[in-house]
Amino acid sequence: GDPDVDELFGPDALTAVVARSDVVVLAAPGSDENESLFDDAMFDAMRPGSIFVNVARGTLVDEAALVRALETGQLGAAAIDVARDEPLPPDDPLWSAPNLFVSPHSSASGERYAERAFDLFCDNLARYVAGEPLRNVVDLTGGY
């Protein structure tokens, strides 16, 4: 019912959605349920020549399957800013995969970053002392 949302799908429809997408951006939590979510079967389900982008976690992608999809042309290109092993070893096959773009994993804005981080720390310290809920709490058991 939201005017800004054309369609909404649950996780069980992922294969069908990637099959009709030209570009797939993976932005999901690194949880046990999502381990190797993008594997040979998922890449095979994607449109030939489509583009894959992973800005989530390296554990969500079977990297050998990603390389195969790029080498066969199933994927036209891919961009990642995460890998299972970081830093990515110099001899890793990802470095030589065709049409794969690797960038640093950094979503933080540099402008006033240290000042904002210090303000958050001070706010959370005051909340902790007062017994109030903290801001930006990470759920370690959920993986995000």
C-alpha positions in Angstrom: 0.0 0.0 0.0 3.0 2.4 0.0 3.1 4.7 -3.0 6.9 4.4 -3.1 6.9 0.6 -3.4 6.0 -1.0 -6.7 6.4 -4.6 -5.5 7.5 -6.4 -2.3 8.7 -9.9 -2.2 9.8 -12.2 0.7 13.0 -14.3 0.7 11.2 -17.3 -0.8 10.8 -15.3 -4.1 14.5 -14.4 -4.4 15.2 -16.8 -7.3 12.3 -15.5 -9.3 13.2 -11.9 -8.6 16.8 -12.2 -9.7 15.7 -14.0 -12.9 13.9 -10.9 -14.0 16.5 -8.3 -12.8 19.2 -6.7 -14.9 21.2 -5.6 -11.8 21.2 -7.4 -8.4 22.5 -5.6 -5.3 23.1 -7.9 -2.4 22.6 -6.0 0.9 21.6 -8.6 3.5 22.9 -9.6 6.9 25.7 -12.2 7.3 23.7 -14.9 9.1 23.7 -18.7 9.1 20.6 -18.6 6.9 22.3 -16.5 4.3 25.6 -18.5 4.1 26.5 -18.9 0.4 23.1 -17.5 -0.6 24.5 -16.6 -4.0 25.9 -19.9 -5.4 25.9 -21.6 -8.8 22.1 -22.1 -8.8 21.4 -18.5 -7.9 23.9 -17.1 -10.5 22.4 -19.5 -13.1 19.0 -18.2 -12.3 20.1 -14.6 -13.1 19.6 -13.1 -16.5 22.5 -13.8 -18.8 24.8 -10.7 -18.9 23.3 -9.2 -15.8 25.3 -7.4 -13.1 25.8 -8.5 -9.5 26.9 -6.2 -6.7 27.7 -7.4 -3.2 27.9 -4.7 -0.5 26.8 -7.1 2.3 29.2 -9.7 3.7 31.6 -12.0 1.9 30.0 -15.1 3.5 26.9 -14.6 1.4 28.6 -15.5 -1.9 30.2 -18.7 -3.1 33.2 -16.9 -4.6 34.1 -19.9 -6.8 30.6 -19.7 -8.3 30.9 -16.0 -8.8 34.2 -16.5 -10.7 32.5 -19.2 -12.8 29.5 -17.0 -13.6 31.9 -14.3 -14.8 34.1 -16.6 -16.8 31.2 -18.2 -18.6 29.5 -14.8 -19.3 26.5 -15.7 -17.3 27.2 -12.5 -15.5 28.2 -9.5 -17.5 30.0 -7.9 -14.6 30.2 -7.9 -10.8 31.3 -5.4 -8.2 32.2 -6.4 -4.6 33.5 -4.5 -1.6 33.6 -7.6 0.6 35.2 -11.0 0.5 35.3 -14.1 2.7 39.0 -13.5 3.4 40.0 -9.9 4.0 42.2 -8.5 3.1 41.9 -10.4 -0.1 45.1 -12.5 -0.7 47.2 -11.4 -3.7 46.8 -14.8 -5.4 43.0 -15.1 -4.9 41.1 -16.0 -8.1 38.8 -13.0 -7.6 41.6 -10.7 -8.7 41.8 -12.3 -12.2 38.1 -12.8 -12.7 36.9 -11.0 -15.9 34.7 -7.9 -15.4 35.0 -8.1 -11.6 35.5 -4.8 -9.8 36.8 -4.8 -6.3 36.6 -1.8 -4.0 37.3 -1.2 -0.3 34.5 -1.9 2.1 33.8 1.5 3.5 30.3 2.9 4.0 31.3 5.6 6.4 31.4 9.2 5.3 34.6 11.0 6.1 33.1 14.4 6.7 33.1 15.0 10.5 33.3 11.2 11.0 35.4 11.3 14.2 33.3 14.1 15.7 30.1 12.1 15.0 31.6 8.9 16.4 32.7 10.7 19.5 29.2 12.3 20.0 27.6 8.8 19.6 30.0 7.3 22.2 29.3 10.1 24.7 25.5 9.8 24.1 25.7 6.0 24.6 27.9 6.4 27.7 25.3 8.7 29.3 22.6 6.2 28.3 24.5 3.3 29.8 25.1 5.1 33.1 21.3 6.0 33.2 20.3 2.5 32.4 18.7 3.5 29.1 18.7 1.7 25.8 21.9 2.3 23.7 21.8 3.6 20.1 23.1 1.6 17.1 23.3 -1.7 19.0 24.6 -4.6 16.9 22.8 -7.9 17.3 25.8 -10.3 17.4 23.6 -13.4 17.4 21.7 -12.3 14.4 24.8 -11.3 12.4 23.9 -7.6 12.0 
